[in-house]
């Protein structure tokens, strides 16, 4: 950049990246870190002055999350573990989705980073957003939950995310963030693999649940299937409301009814079930239908609210991608005795090899199957 006429550039080493502006004053050349690069036709002074309607959808944020993860691992103060960083990034994501939902199309969003804006001022705006989100969804977020990223790191994250509309993203941004920050070894051991959004969308389109159906995901993770199903049901409400000339207030009321009545999710991971609940809350509603329980055990062992809301023979649609981690084995005899599918068979060693009708013995082992009688 020193030897060219370029005034903007990106420093990249394969993992971390910085956006830079070259400022020449006489014989002095100074490089300033900036939040990101201007779009085509945009002035550098316009960085961070995005109205909600100018935010653009994205088909893939994984490279952005990788850059954030690598930057934070090297620069974030007092935190290096991916699990902790993941929780902080997901909290920032909820701030951004909340900002998109409660900002008018022509108004400037608050989760933004201006070109010469102080990192502390950016961080103060984000902290205020998170406080509002916690107040709005006090049944989802704990009172003592905080954004603990230092101001400079928070400003970097905001700069990376600010041009995009997460609500209109083609992918499940929460799942992408979680998968980027939580290492493959941990995911594999816990079975925490996330279904790609295009597969989720295809599945819900093929199943085509209606607003009269009750839908459950018994291994909901961060809520990808639940969110896509809810969007599908809401589009049906919009179409019906438009056809019948309903006022917008009536359409919104019907959407809330559908979310509360139709959507249920279960996950045994406390963090993921909380993420799913928060995701549903920030997008609209349905958060009351997400529970942290083990969907394989007898529902009588669940907490009363979950047992009451999730009952056998109560759902018309099951959409799920059950966990399949290599080390996930259900060994509890009481739990295994509840399932009839997927028996393991072994050849009887006493049976004649030449027998036309070889006999088999069924081993006294049963594998768990989530799809019991619906």
C-alpha positions as CSV (number, residue, x, y, z in Angstrom):
1,X,0.0,0.0,0.0
2,X,2.9,2.3,0.7
3,X,4.1,1.8,-2.9
4,X,0.7,2.2,-4.6
5,X,-2.0,4.8,-4.9
6,X,-4.4,2.6,-2.9
7,X,-5.7,4.2,0.3
8,X,-7.7,1.1,1.5
9,X,-6.5,-2.4,2.0
10,X,-6.9,-5.7,3.9
11,X,-4.1,-7.3,6.0
12,X,-4.6,-11.1,6.0
13,X,-2.3,-13.9,7.2
14,X,-4.7,-16.8,6.4
15,X,-6.4,-16.6,9.8
16,X,-6.7,-13.0,11.1
17,X,-7.6,-10.0,9.0
18,X,-7.6,-6.2,9.5
19,X,-9.1,-3.5,7.3
20,X,-6.7,-0.6,6.9
21,X,-6.8,3.0,5.7
22,X,-3.6,4.7,4.5
23,X,-3.3,8.3,5.6
24,X,-0.5,10.4,4.0
25,X,0.5,13.6,5.6
26,X,3.5,15.2,3.9
27,X,6.3,12.5,4.1
28,X,4.5,10.6,6.9
29,X,2.4,7.5,6.1
30,X,0.1,6.2,8.9
31,X,-2.2,3.1,8.7
32,X,-5.4,3.3,10.6
33,X,-7.6,0.2,11.5
34,X,-11.1,0.6,10.2
35,X,-14.3,-1.5,10.9
36,X,-14.6,-2.8,7.3
37,X,-14.4,-1.7,3.7
38,X,-17.0,0.5,2.1
39,X,-19.4,-1.1,-0.4
40,X,-19.3,-0.2,-4.1
41,X,-20.4,3.4,-4.5
42,X,-20.2,4.1,-0.7
43,X,-17.9,6.7,0.8
44,X,-15.5,5.7,3.6
45,X,-17.3,8.3,5.7
46,X,-20.5,6.3,5.3
47,X,-19.1,3.3,7.2
48,X,-21.3,2.5,10.2
49,X,-24.2,4.7,9.1
50,X,-26.4,1.8,7.9
51,X,-30.1,2.1,7.9
52,X,-31.9,-1.2,8.5
53,X,-33.2,-1.4,4.9
54,X,-29.6,-1.1,3.6
55,X,-28.4,-4.2,5.5
56,X,-27.9,-7.0,3.0
57,X,-28.6,-10.7,3.5
58,X,-25.7,-13.1,3.3
59,X,-25.5,-16.7,2.2
60,X,-22.5,-17.5,4.3
61,X,-21.0,-15.9,7.5
62,X,-18.6,-18.7,8.3
63,X,-15.6,-16.9,7.0
64,X,-16.6,-13.9,9.0
65,X,-17.0,-15.9,12.2
66,X,-13.6,-17.6,11.5
67,X,-12.0,-14.2,11.3
68,X,-13.7,-13.1,14.5
69,X,-12.7,-16.3,16.3
70,X,-9.0,-15.9,15.3
71,X,-9.0,-12.2,16.2
72,X,-10.5,-12.8,19.6
73,X,-8.2,-15.8,20.3
74,X,-5.2,-13.6,19.7
75,X,-6.5,-10.3,21.1
76,X,-9.4,-10.6,23.5
77,X,-8.5,-9.7,27.1
78,X,-9.0,-12.4,29.8
79,X,-10.6,-15.0,27.7
80,X,-9.2,-17.6,25.3
81,X,-11.5,-20.7,25.6
82,X,-13.7,-21.2,22.6
83,X,-16.7,-22.1,24.7
84,X,-16.6,-18.8,26.5
85,X,-16.0,-16.9,23.3
86,X,-19.0,-18.7,21.7
87,X,-21.3,-17.6,24.4
88,X,-20.2,-14.0,24.0
89,X,-20.5,-14.0,20.2
90,X,-24.0,-15.5,20.4
91,X,-25.0,-12.8,22.9
92,X,-23.7,-10.2,20.3
93,X,-25.7,-12.0,17.6
94,X,-28.9,-11.7,19.7
95,X,-28.2,-8.0,20.1
96,X,-27.9,-7.6,16.4
97,X,-31.1,-9.6,15.7
98,X,-32.9,-7.6,18.4
99,X,-31.6,-4.3,16.8
100,X,-32.9,-5.4,13.3
101,X,-36.3,-6.4,14.7
102,X,-36.9,-3.2,16.7
103,X,-35.4,-0.6,14.2
104,X,-37.6,1.0,11.6
105,X,-36.5,0.4,8.0
106,X,-35.4,4.0,7.4
107,X,-33.6,4.4,10.8
108,X,-29.9,3.9,11.5
109,X,-29.2,0.6,13.3
110,X,-27.5,0.9,16.7
111,X,-25.1,-2.1,16.3
112,X,-22.6,-0.3,14.2
113,X,-19.1,1.0,14.2
114,X,-18.3,4.3,12.5
115,X,-15.0,5.1,10.7
116,X,-13.5,7.3,13.5
117,X,-15.6,6.2,16.3
118,X,-14.1,5.4,19.7
119,X,-14.3,1.7,20.7
120,X,-15.7,2.7,24.1
121,X,-18.7,4.5,22.4
122,X,-19.4,1.4,20.2
123,X,-19.2,-0.9,23.2
124,X,-21.6,1.3,25.3
125,X,-24.2,1.1,22.5
126,X,-23.9,-2.7,22.3
127,X,-24.2,-3.0,26.1
128,X,-27.3,-0.8,26.1
129,X,-28.8,-3.1,23.4
130,X,-28.1,-6.2,25.4
131,X,-29.7,-4.6,28.5
132,X,-32.9,-3.9,26.4
133,X,-32.9,-7.5,25.0
134,X,-32.6,-8.9,28.6
135,X,-35.5,-6.7,29.8
136,X,-37.6,-7.7,26.8
137,X,-36.9,-11.4,27.3
138,X,-36.4,-11.6,31.0
139,X,-37.7,-15.3,31.0
140,X,-34.8,-16.2,28.6
141,X,-31.7,-14.2,29.7
142,X,-30.4,-14.3,33.3
143,X,-30.2,-11.0,35.1
144,X,-26.5,-11.5,35.8
145,X,-25.7,-12.3,32.1
146,X,-23.2,-9.8,30.7
147,X,-21.1,-9.0,27.6
148,X,-17.6,-9.5,28.9
149,X,-15.6,-8.8,25.7
150,X,-13.3,-5.8,26.1
151,X,-14.2,-2.6,24.2
152,X,-11.7,-3.1,21.3
153,X,-12.7,-6.7,20.7
154,X,-16.4,-5.8,20.8
155,X,-15.8,-3.0,18.3
156,X,-14.1,-5.5,16.0
157,X,-17.0,-7.9,16.1
158,X,-19.5,-5.2,15.4
159,X,-17.4,-4.0,12.5
160,X,-17.4,-7.5,11.0
161,X,-21.2,-8.1,11.4
162,X,-22.6,-4.6,10.8
163,X,-23.2,-4.7,7.0
164,X,-25.4,-7.9,7.1
165,X,-29.0,-8.6,7.9
166,X,-28.9,-11.7,10.1
167,X,-32.7,-12.0,10.2
168,X,-32.7,-12.4,6.4
169,X,-29.6,-14.6,6.2
170,X,-29.8,-17.7,4.1
171,X,-28.1,-19.7,6.9
172,X,-28.7,-20.3,10.5
173,X,-26.2,-17.8,11.9
174,X,-26.4,-19.0,15.5
175,X,-25.5,-22.5,14.4
176,X,-22.7,-21.3,12.2
177,X,-21.2,-19.2,15.0
178,X,-21.5,-22.2,17.4
179,X,-19.8,-24.6,15.0
180,X,-17.0,-22.1,14.3
181,X,-16.2,-21.5,17.9
182,X,-16.7,-25.0,19.4
183,X,-14.0,-27.3,18.1
184,X,-14.6,-30.4,16.1
185,X,-13.4,-32.7,18.9
186,X,-15.9,-31.3,21.4
187,X,-18.7,-31.4,18.8
188,X,-18.0,-35.0,17.9
189,X,-17.9,-36.2,21.4
190,X,-21.2,-34.5,22.3
191,X,-22.9,-35.1,19.0
192,X,-23.4,-31.4,18.4
193,X,-23.5,-31.3,14.7
194,X,-25.8,-28.7,13.0
195,X,-28.0,-29.3,10.0
196,X,-27.2,-26.9,7.1
197,X,-29.9,-24.3,6.6
198,X,-30.6,-25.4,3.0
199,X,-31.3,-29.0,4.2
200,X,-33.5,-27.6,7.0
201,X,-35.4,-25.5,4.5
202,X,-35.8,-28.4,2.1
203,X,-37.1,-30.7,4.9
204,X,-39.7,-28.2,6.1
205,X,-40.8,-27.5,2.6
206,X,-41.3,-31.2,1.9
207,X,-43.1,-31.8,5.1
208,X,-45.1,-28.6,4.7
209,X,-46.5,-28.3,8.2
210,X,-49.7,-26.1,8.5
211,X,-50.7,-23.8,11.3
212,X,-53.0,-26.5,12.6
213,X,-50.2,-28.9,13.1
214,X,-48.2,-29.3,16.2
215,X,-44.5,-29.7,15.5
216,X,-41.7,-31.0,17.6
217,X,-37.9,-31.4,17.4
218,X,-36.8,-33.7,20.2
219,X,-33.1,-32.9,19.6
220,X,-33.5,-29.2,18.7
221,X,-29.9,-28.0,19.4
222,X,-29.8,-24.2,18.7
223,X,-33.2,-24.3,17.2
224,X,-32.6,-24.4,13.4
225,X,-35.6,-26.6,12.6
226,X,-37.8,-24.7,15.0
227,X,-36.9,-21.3,13.5
228,X,-37.4,-22.5,9.9
229,X,-40.7,-24.2,10.7
230,X,-41.9,-21.0,12.5
231,X,-40.9,-18.9,9.5
232,X,-42.8,-21.3,7.2
233,X,-45.9,-21.2,9.4
234,X,-45.8,-17.4,9.6
235,X,-45.6,-17.1,5.8
236,X,-48.8,-19.1,5.6
237,X,-50.4,-16.7,8.1
238,X,-49.2,-13.7,6.0
239,X,-50.7,-15.2,2.9
240,X,-54.0,-15.9,4.6
241,X,-54.1,-12.4,6.2
242,X,-53.4,-10.8,2.8
243,X,-56.1,-12.8,1.1
244,X,-58.7,-12.0,3.8
245,X,-57.5,-8.3,4.1
246,X,-56.7,-8.6,7.8
247,X,-55.2,-5.6,9.6
248,X,-51.5,-6.0,10.5
249,X,-52.4,-6.2,14.2
250,X,-54.6,-9.2,13.5
251,X,-51.8,-10.9,11.5
252,X,-49.3,-10.3,14.2
253,X,-51.7,-11.7,16.8
254,X,-52.3,-14.8,14.8
255,X,-48.5,-15.3,14.3
256,X,-48.0,-15.2,18.0
257,X,-50.8,-17.8,18.6
258,X,-49.3,-20.1,16.0
259,X,-45.8,-19.8,17.6
260,X,-47.1,-20.5,21.1
261,X,-49.4,-23.4,20.1
262,X,-47.5,-25.2,17.4
263,X,-43.8,-25.3,18.2
264,X,-42.0,-27.5,20.7
265,X,-38.3,-28.3,21.1
266,X,-36.2,-30.4,23.6
267,X,-32.5,-30.6,24.0
268,X,-30.5,-32.0,26.9
269,X,-27.8,-29.4,26.6
270,X,-28.6,-26.5,28.9
271,X,-26.6,-23.9,26.8
272,X,-28.1,-25.0,23.5
273,X,-31.7,-25.2,24.8
274,X,-31.2,-21.6,26.1
275,X,-29.8,-20.5,22.7
276,X,-32.8,-22.0,21.0
277,X,-35.2,-20.3,23.4
278,X,-33.5,-17.0,23.0
279,X,-33.4,-17.4,19.2
280,X,-37.2,-18.0,19.1
281,X,-37.8,-15.1,21.4
282,X,-35.8,-12.6,19.4
283,X,-37.3,-13.7,16.1
284,X,-40.9,-13.4,17.4
285,X,-42.1,-15.9,20.0
286,X,-42.5,-19.6,20.7
287,X,-39.7,-19.5,23.4
288,X,-42.1,-21.1,25.9
289,X,-42.1,-24.3,23.9
290,X,-38.4,-25.1,24.3
291,X,-37.3,-27.2,27.2
292,X,-34.0,-28.6,28.6
293,X,-34.7,-32.3,29.1
294,X,-33.5,-35.7,27.9
295,X,-36.0,-36.7,25.3
296,X,-35.1,-40.4,25.5
297,X,-36.1,-40.9,29.1
298,X,-39.7,-41.3,30.5
299,X,-41.4,-37.9,30.4
300,X,-42.5,-38.6,34.0
301,X,-38.9,-37.8,35.0
302,X,-39.1,-34.3,33.4
303,X,-40.0,-31.1,35.1
304,X,-43.8,-30.6,35.2
305,X,-44.0,-27.8,32.6
306,X,-42.2,-29.9,30.0
307,X,-44.2,-33.0,30.8
308,X,-47.4,-31.1,30.4
309,X,-46.4,-29.4,27.1
310,X,-44.7,-32.3,25.4
311,X,-46.9,-35.4,25.5
312,X,-46.8,-38.7,23.5
313,X,-49.3,-38.9,20.6
314,X,-49.7,-35.1,20.7
315,X,-47.8,-34.1,17.6
316,X,-48.5,-34.3,13.9
317,X,-45.0,-33.4,12.6
318,X,-41.5,-34.4,13.8
319,X,-38.6,-32.6,12.2
320,X,-35.2,-33.5,13.7
321,X,-31.6,-34.4,13.2
322,X,-30.8,-36.6,16.2
323,X,-27.3,-36.5,17.7
324,X,-24.9,-39.1,16.3
325,X,-21.6,-38.6,18.2
326,X,-19.2,-41.5,18.1
327,X,-19.0,-41.7,21.9
328,X,-22.8,-41.3,22.5
329,X,-24.0,-44.6,23.9
330,X,-27.2,-45.0,25.9
331,X,-26.5,-47.8,28.4
332,X,-29.3,-47.2,31.0
333,X,-31.4,-50.4,30.9
334,X,-34.6,-48.6,31.9
335,X,-34.2,-46.1,29.1
336,X,-33.4,-48.8,26.5
337,X,-36.3,-51.0,27.5
338,X,-38.7,-48.2,26.3
339,X,-37.7,-48.7,22.6
340,X,-38.4,-51.5,20.1
341,X,-36.6,-50.5,17.0
342,X,-33.0,-51.1,15.9
343,X,-32.4,-54.4,17.6
344,X,-28.9,-55.9,17.0
345,X,-28.9,-59.4,15.6
346,X,-26.1,-62.0,15.9
347,X,-25.7,-65.3,14.1
348,X,-26.2,-68.4,16.4
349,X,-22.8,-70.1,16.5
350,X,-24.6,-73.5,16.9
351,X,-26.5,-73.1,13.7
352,X,-25.3,-75.2,10.8
353,X,-23.4,-73.2,8.2
354,X,-25.0,-75.3,5.5
355,X,-28.5,-74.9,6.8
356,X,-30.9,-73.5,4.2
357,X,-32.7,-71.6,7.0
358,X,-29.9,-70.2,9.3
359,X,-31.2,-69.3,12.8
360,X,-30.4,-66.0,14.5
361,X,-30.3,-64.9,18.1
362,X,-31.3,-61.5,19.0
363,X,-28.7,-59.9,21.4
364,X,-30.1,-58.5,24.6
365,X,-29.1,-55.0,23.5
366,X,-31.4,-52.3,22.2
367,X,-30.4,-49.1,20.6
368,X,-32.3,-45.9,21.4
369,X,-34.6,-44.6,18.7
370,X,-36.1,-41.2,18.9
371,X,-39.0,-41.9,16.5
372,X,-41.4,-43.8,18.7
373,X,-45.1,-44.0,17.7
374,X,-46.2,-40.4,16.8
